[in-house]
Amino acid sequence: MDALDVARWQFGVTTVYHYLFVPLTIGLSVLVAILQTMWYRTGKERYLKLTKFYGKLFLINFVLGIVTGIVQEFQFGMNWSDYSRFVGDIFGAPLAIEALVAFFLESTFLGLWIFGWDRLPKKLHLASIWAAAIGTNLSAFFILAANSWMQNPVGYTFNPETGRAELTDFLAVLTNKVALITIPHTLAGAFLVAGSLVVSVAVWHLIRNRGVDTDAYRFAARFGSWVTIASAAAVVLTGDIQSKIMMQVQPMKMAAAEGLYTTEQGASFSVLTIGSLDGSREMFALKIPYLLSWLANGDFNSEVQGINDIQTAYSAQYGAGNYTPIIPVTYWSFRFMIMFGMIAALIAVWVLWTYRKDRDSNNKWLLRAGLVLPLMPLAANSFGWIFTEMGRQPWIVFGEMLTRDGVSRSVSLTEVLTSFTAFTLIYAVLAVIEVKLLLQYAKKGLPDVTPPPEHDGADEDRPLEFAY
């Protein structure tokens, strides 16, 4: 083990941990805004209760997401300085816009929403949560645009004198074909997580606290189920397009997802394969004929390049070396991503069927399924990112920079181990805090609410105040 190995582990752990908060923040911001819009348009108290209830869960998650995101960014300067130097000119623009526009928009209007319940006019207060939700999704757009550049570098030139990639076309970076499909795919996954949480909490209260705010929780269960099902469908549709784009820009990743070593015409998709530890030898396989060719090219009889042929081509193009990712990791992460997403959708269908037409249920198996429901899309999202990043290896910027060339040269193994241990311990503490707070406020149930007074914002007795 050397500094590179530990630096990769550290970035992987902190990134996956941080991304446990991101999709919930993205999805819940919009769902809370929708619930408040329903209250604004109908005046029904149940929508106000649900807005404040899920809004509190959203805020808890938002705060923890910021903390873990800041720690993640420190690593670029600490452990990956050569990588930061190489991509700095490219990433400077989208990440600066994300921080100065999207994040400030999100944070400013979220503050107005938190402290403006009984101080702002209803319409302005509603606009503040929508502005915060838009800011949250804009943040995702610019960050995903930067990540997509790592998958498919565009709009740049390489300066051999400085050894850096230099931006030549910012619009090309934002309209990168990988970004244009990665963004909707990722956002769909975020709504899958958010919808699942809404369902889970509602089902728990419907079964454990029968008769308490039943009407509101029943609506939340159906609402969250529809969001989960629709998001799952969007994930499938965008994922299909994404696999075809991936075949164009990173054929090795597609072959590694299947563990396909030899080029095949009308390639099958392996549902389950048991093989050697390195993934090079197949012992047993359950396959769906022709499906891989469809996923790769939209043609059941098309040719899919195998790992061996792609390795030969890459060696000729980029020089001698091993350009194959860790096959068991790509193979199983791809399938776990699909499996956990499908489980979440099926549980949502079960909940929707159970609570159709204002029906109730005391099914303990439904309660158990509801409790594990939020974990399913979280796992699917995490395995999706593991597949995306590990499938690109050994490249940190595909075709331009190897991962081993991006690590900080002056950082020792001891220093990286120290920071890795410290961050892991901090994240363990934050995980306990996050779970405890979410469970505590989720169990409390819907709050007692008094609708804010109607006013035009000029109430002299209640001046607009801001708390910091």
Solvent accessible surface area in square Angstrom, and as a share of the most:
residue,aa,sasa,rsa
1,M,166,0.74
2,D,74,0.38
3,A,19,0.15
4,L,36,0.18
5,D,55,0.28
6,V,2,0.01
7,A,0,0.00
8,R,83,0.30
9,W,164,0.57
10,Q,0,0.00
11,F,52,0.22
12,G,32,0.31
13,V,51,0.30
14,T,1,0.01
15,T,35,0.20
16,V,46,0.26
17,Y,30,0.11
18,H,32,0.14
19,Y,23,0.09
20,L,64,0.32
21,F,7,0.03
22,V,34,0.19
23,P,0,0.00
24,L,12,0.06
25,T,12,0.07
26,I,5,0.03
27,G,0,0.00
28,L,0,0.00
29,S,0,0.00
30,V,24,0.14
31,L,4,0.02
32,V,0,0.00
33,A,0,0.00
34,I,52,0.26
35,L,2,0.01
36,Q,1,0.01
37,T,33,0.19
38,M,53,0.24
39,W,9,0.03
40,Y,74,0.28
41,R,192,0.70
42,T,76,0.44
43,G,48,0.46
44,K,106,0.45
45,E,87,0.39
46,R,52,0.19
47,Y,16,0.06
48,L,0,0.00
49,K,27,0.11
50,L,0,0.00
51,T,0,0.00
52,K,57,0.24
53,F,9,0.04
54,Y,1,0.00
55,G,1,0.01
56,K,95,0.40
57,L,2,0.01
58,F,1,0.00
59,L,39,0.19
60,I,20,0.10
61,N,1,0.01
62,F,20,0.09
63,V,83,0.47
64,L,12,0.06
65,G,10,0.09
66,I,54,0.27
67,V,59,0.34
68,T,0,0.00
69,G,12,0.12
70,I,87,0.44
71,V,18,0.11
72,Q,27,0.12
73,E,112,0.50
74,F,116,0.48
75,Q,0,0.00
76,F,59,0.25
77,G,58,0.55
78,M,72,0.32
79,N,3,0.02
80,W,11,0.04
81,S,31,0.20
82,D,14,0.07
83,Y,6,0.02
84,S,33,0.21
85,R,135,0.49
86,F,9,0.04
87,V,4,0.02
88,G,30,0.29
89,D,55,0.29
90,I,0,0.00
91,F,21,0.09
92,G,39,0.37
93,A,32,0.24
94,P,0,0.00
95,L,64,0.32
96,A,47,0.36
97,I,54,0.27
98,E,23,0.10
99,A,42,0.33
100,L,116,0.58
101,V,81,0.46
102,A,0,0.00
103,F,62,0.26
104,F,110,0.46
105,L,49,0.24
106,E,9,0.04
107,S,39,0.25
108,T,80,0.47
109,F,62,0.26
110,L,6,0.03
111,G,22,0.21
112,L,40,0.20
113,W,6,0.02
114,I,66,0.33
115,F,76,0.31
116,G,2,0.02
117,W,38,0.13
118,D,49,0.25
119,R,65,0.24
120,L,13,0.06
121,P,34,0.21
122,K,42,0.18
123,K,140,0.59
124,L,93,0.46
125,H,4,0.02
126,L,19,0.09
127,A,49,0.38
128,S,2,0.01
129,I,0,0.00
130,W,82,0.29
131,A,18,0.14
132,A,0,0.00
133,A,2,0.01
134,I,95,0.48
135,G,0,0.00
136,T,7,0.04
137,N,29,0.15
138,L,62,0.31
139,S,12,0.08
140,A,9,0.07
141,F,55,0.23
142,F,21,0.09
143,I,86,0.43
144,L,8,0.04
145,A,0,0.00
146,A,5,0.04
147,N,26,0.13
148,S,0,0.00
149,W,0,0.00
150,M,20,0.09
151,Q,7,0.03
152,N,24,0.12
153,P,25,0.16
154,V,40,0.23
155,G,17,0.17
156,Y,48,0.18
157,T,72,0.42
158,F,97,0.41
159,N,38,0.19
160,P,109,0.68
161,E,163,0.73
162,T,74,0.43
163,G,35,0.33
164,R,67,0.24
165,A,0,0.00
166,E,53,0.24
167,L,49,0.24
168,T,85,0.50
169,D,66,0.34
170,F,59,0.25
171,L,122,0.61
172,A,26,0.20
173,V,0,0.00
174,L,29,0.14
175,T,66,0.39
176,N,4,0.02
177,K,88,0.37
178,V,13,0.07
179,A,0,0.00
180,L,99,0.49
181,I,15,0.08
182,T,11,0.07
183,I,15,0.07
184,P,51,0.32
185,H,32,0.14
186,T,13,0.07
187,L,36,0.18
188,A,10,0.07
189,G,6,0.06
190,A,0,0.00
191,F,44,0.18
192,L,5,0.02
193,V,2,0.01
194,A,0,0.00
195,G,0,0.00
196,S,0,0.00
197,L,23,0.12
198,V,1,0.00
199,V,0,0.00
200,S,9,0.06
201,V,13,0.08
202,A,0,0.00
203,V,0,0.00
204,W,43,0.15
205,H,4,0.02
206,L,10,0.05
207,I,11,0.06
208,R,142,0.52
209,N,52,0.27
210,R,126,0.46
211,G,70,0.67
212,V,86,0.50
213,D,46,0.24
214,T,31,0.18
215,D,78,0.40
216,A,4,0.03
217,Y,1,0.01
218,R,24,0.09
219,F,28,0.12
220,A,1,0.01
221,A,0,0.00
222,R,56,0.21
223,F,26,0.11
224,G,0,0.00
225,S,0,0.00
226,W,152,0.53
227,V,24,0.14
228,T,0,0.00
229,I,41,0.21
230,A,63,0.49
231,S,8,0.05
232,A,14,0.11
233,A,53,0.41
234,A,37,0.28
235,V,37,0.21
236,V,101,0.58
237,L,122,0.61
238,T,20,0.12
239,G,21,0.20
240,D,38,0.20
241,I,88,0.44
242,Q,43,0.19
243,S,8,0.05
244,K,39,0.17
245,I,27,0.14
246,M,21,0.09
247,M,21,0.09
248,Q,114,0.51
249,V,22,0.12
250,Q,5,0.02
251,P,22,0.14
252,M,6,0.03
253,K,8,0.03
254,M,1,0.00
255,A,0,0.00
256,A,0,0.00
257,A,2,0.01
258,E,12,0.05
259,G,23,0.22
260,L,16,0.08
261,Y,51,0.19
262,T,81,0.47
263,T,44,0.26
264,E,63,0.28
265,Q,129,0.57
266,G,12,0.11
267,A,0,0.00
268,S,28,0.18
269,F,17,0.07
270,S,1,0.01
271,V,66,0.38
272,L,67,0.33
273,T,26,0.15
274,I,93,0.47
275,G,29,0.28
276,S,27,0.18
277,L,176,0.88
278,D,89,0.46
279,G,22,0.21
280,S,62,0.40
281,R,144,0.53
282,E,101,0.45
283,M,113,0.50
284,F,110,0.46
285,A,29,0.22
286,L,100,0.50
287,K,85,0.36
288,I,78,0.40
289,P,88,0.55
290,Y,107,0.41
291,L,47,0.24
292,L,2,0.01
293,S,0,0.00
294,W,93,0.33
295,L,33,0.17
296,A,2,0.01
297,N,65,0.34
298,G,26,0.25
299,D,71,0.37
300,F,106,0.44
301,N,96,0.49
302,S,18,0.12
303,E,94,0.42
304,V,0,0.00
305,Q,69,0.31
306,G,0,0.00
307,I,4,0.02
308,N,77,0.39
309,D,70,0.36
310,I,2,0.01
311,Q,44,0.20
312,T,95,0.55
313,A,51,0.39
314,Y,16,0.06
315,S,35,0.22
316,A,92,0.72
317,Q,125,0.56
318,Y,68,0.26
319,G,32,0.31
320,A,106,0.82
321,G,41,0.39
322,N,109,0.56
323,Y,11,0.04
324,T,34,0.20
325,P,8,0.05
326,I,98,0.50
327,I,8,0.04
328,P,39,0.25
329,V,49,0.28
330,T,0,0.00
331,Y,13,0.05
332,W,86,0.30
333,S,5,0.03
334,F,18,0.08
335,R,18,0.07
336,F,65,0.27
337,M,41,0.18
338,I,65,0.33
339,M,84,0.37
340,F,39,0.16
341,G,13,0.12
342,M,113,0.50
343,I,60,0.31
344,A,0,0.00
345,A,19,0.15
346,L,118,0.59
347,I,17,0.08
348,A,0,0.00
349,V,73,0.42
350,W,93,0.33
351,V,0,0.00
352,L,28,0.14
353,W,165,0.58
354,T,21,0.12
355,Y,1,0.00
356,R,64,0.23
357,K,174,0.74
358,D,87,0.45
359,R,117,0.43
360,D,76,0.39
361,S,19,0.12
362,N,96,0.49
363,N,61,0.31
364,K,135,0.57
365,W,174,0.61
366,L,1,0.00
367,L,21,0.10
368,R,118,0.43
369,A,14,0.11
370,G,1,0.01
371,L,90,0.45
372,V,66,0.38
373,L,0,0.00
374,P,19,0.12
375,L,103,0.51
376,M,29,0.13
377,P,0,0.00
378,L,34,0.17
379,A,25,0.19
380,A,8,0.06
381,N,18,0.09
382,S,13,0.08
383,F,58,0.24
384,G,11,0.11
385,W,42,0.15
386,I,50,0.25
387,F,10,0.04
388,T,31,0.18
389,E,41,0.18
390,M,45,0.20
391,G,3,0.03
392,R,10,0.03
393,Q,23,0.10
394,P,36,0.23
395,W,14,0.05
396,I,15,0.08
397,V,0,0.00
398,F,26,0.11
399,G,22,0.21
400,E,66,0.30
401,M,24,0.11
402,L,27,0.13
403,T,9,0.05
404,R,154,0.56
405,D,69,0.36
406,G,0,0.00
407,V,22,0.13
408,S,5,0.03
409,R,210,0.77
410,S,107,0.69
411,V,32,0.18
412,S,53,0.34
413,L,65,0.32
414,T,99,0.57
415,E,98,0.44
416,V,1,0.00
417,L,74,0.37
418,T,84,0.49
419,S,23,0.15
420,F,43,0.18
421,T,76,0.44
422,A,44,0.34
423,F,25,0.10
424,T,59,0.34
425,L,113,0.56
426,I,81,0.41
427,Y,6,0.02
428,A,54,0.42
429,V,88,0.51
430,L,25,0.12
431,A,33,0.25
432,V,100,0.58
433,I,73,0.37
434,E,12,0.05
435,V,82,0.47
436,K,136,0.58
437,L,55,0.27
438,L,31,0.15
439,L,95,0.47
440,Q,78,0.34
441,Y,58,0.22
442,A,15,0.12
443,K,117,0.50
444,K,135,0.57
445,G,10,0.10
446,L,18,0.09
447,P,47,0.29
448,D,142,0.74
449,V,21,0.12
450,T,115,0.67
451,P,71,0.44
452,P,17,0.11
453,P,79,0.50
454,E,134,0.60
455,H,48,0.21
456,D,116,0.60
457,G,46,0.44
458,A,73,0.56
459,D,56,0.29
460,E,162,0.72
461,D,126,0.65
462,R,108,0.39
463,P,79,0.50
464,L,87,0.43
465,E,91,0.41
466,F,101,0.42
467,A,55,0.43
468,Y,247,0.94
